Amino acid sequence: MSSTFLSSNTPGWHPGVKAQGGSARVAAATELIESVGGKLDHMYFAFGDTDVYCVADLPDNVSAVAVAQAVSAGGGLRLGR
């Protein structure tokens, strides 16, 4: 099941990216998605209302919700608009 996640940065995102770079975000997303049995297909960074576009192949809707909740709980990104 292909899932697309759109997110925007929160005020607390900058220190982590500055310290570790964007590749650390890709690695974290890959690890999270693989932990639920999925595969990260694409991850794009942008400017504007949406800062991150992530496309993943996930086993089911339950896995998609688990990924969304984990991302939201981290505090650095806000899913959706």
Helices and strands as residue ranges (DSSP letters): E 2-9, H 14-20, H 22-35, E 39-45, E 52-57, H 61-74, E 77-79
